[in-house]
């Protein structure tokens, strides 16, 4: 049998949970997706594009980029659209890392970083979060000094832990290493409302990624983007293919940008009403959890696997974590109030049945 590169051969395959299962009949709190369907005006825009007999043509980004620029508040020369933020991560890592190069990030982190670094042959210098799920600022700064990384990654907030990174700390890192690329992943920007974008004016070594998969309800269409200095975007353009983002993703993204009321209402209800109600329930029931800064959290039941299975039997999906430091938890995203109350009813039944039993 032919052989692939040794760094790939030693990797494990990343398999999403619930593979080969129809998730459409469940309350989907497992993959940090939007729990609602896209607004009708998005569906109409997609139908109109298909009916115009344009689906057989390659995508053209020219009409969309000024609209994305207006949404983000940056010039279009500072933007690149990608096939989900996964491709954005791949483009950035491939641009700055080679075999044996070092990438510094806090861990556990988004698995795509490990997968892409593994394919490249790069080394991840992982700094563990504190047991109380706070960001390890001092240890991170020490690692910059000691490890001399080729790329620094700050995921704000982190997935899967939800841990935020203070903007002041990002500024300190940028001041510390003006000649090293600093990659800030802001996949949950719409939920937190916090961005390091203003720091880019004084720090051209900073790169930001965002996604349309979460608040915009477009996870299945695969749409993300990079914000960076124009010279960096020009280099990234040598890596991304000319037609990697499909036309339907562009159409849906444009529709969501042009009419923002519905997804903004979803974000507002999720963050200001639904998540606080869920936290109040956990507090009343003395369920240990880590709230995080975005639309998801880690929950630590006495018996994690039993809780996950019980919820699945109630047609609710949550995601059991596998990283050693959080293997006792499951991650769940938060939906609208009606969905959160459905989860609360089910989890209350679980606690009435099993609370107090040894884990």
C-alpha positions, 0 to 999 in steps of 0.5 A: 500500500502506498504511504502518506507522510509520516505526520499524517499516518500517525494522526487519528481521523476526526469523526464528529459525534452522531455520525450517520444519524439524522439529527433533524428530529432532535433539539440540537444543542451539540454542535453550537449551531443556530437552533432555528431555521434561516429566515424566509428571506434567505430561503427566497434568495436561494430559490431565486438564485437557483431559478435564475439558472446560475447554479452551473456557473462558478461563483463570483465574489465581486458583488458580495465583498463590498457588502461584507466590508460594510458589515465588518467596517473594514475595507474589502482589501482586508477581507477574504471569504473562505469555505467556513472558518475551518478553511480560514484556519487552514489558510493561515496555518499553511501560510505561516507554518511548515514541518517542525514549526511551532504554534502556541495556543491554549488548550483544549481548543478547537480540534481543527487546529490540531488536525491542520497542524498535524497535516502540516507537521507543525508542533502545537505548544499547548498551554492548559487552561486553569482548572477553574476555566480561566485563561492562563495569561502568565503561563501563555506569556512565559511560553511566548518567551521560552518557546519562540513560536512561529504563530500565536493563536488566541481563540476568543472565546474558546471552543469548547470551553467558552473561555474569553480572552481579555482584549487588554491581554491580546494587546499585550501579546501584540506589543510583545511580538510585533514580528510574529503573526497573532491569529485571533479566532472570533467565531462567536463575535455576534454573540459576545459583541467583543472584537480585537479589530481596533487593535489591527490599526496599530498591529498589522501582524494580527489576523482575525477569523469569523464565521457565518455558521453560528448566528447566521444559521449557515453551518451547512453552507460553509462560509467564513472570512478572514480580516487582515492587513491587505498585504497578508490577504494578498499572500493568503490569496495564493493559498485559497482556491479561486472558487472555494466558496460556493455561490449559494453561501454567498447568496445566503450571507448577503441576505443575512447581512442585508436583513439582520433583524431576525438573527439579531433577535435570535442572538439577543434572546439567546444571550439576554434571556435564554442563557440566564434562565438556564444558568439560574436553573443550574444554580438552583439545582446545584449543577456544576457548569462553566458558563463561558462567554458565548452561546454555549457552556460546559456542564459537569454532571455526576455521571456524564455519560448517563446524562448524555444518554438520558437527554438523547432518549428525550430527543435532545443532543449535547456533546460529550467532551473528550479532552482529558481536562474536560472529559467529565463534561458535556458541551451544550449550546443555548437556543431560544427560550422555548428550547431552553425550557424544554431542556430544563424540563428534561434535565429536571427529570434526570435530576429527580431520577439520578441526583445524589447517586454516585457518579 
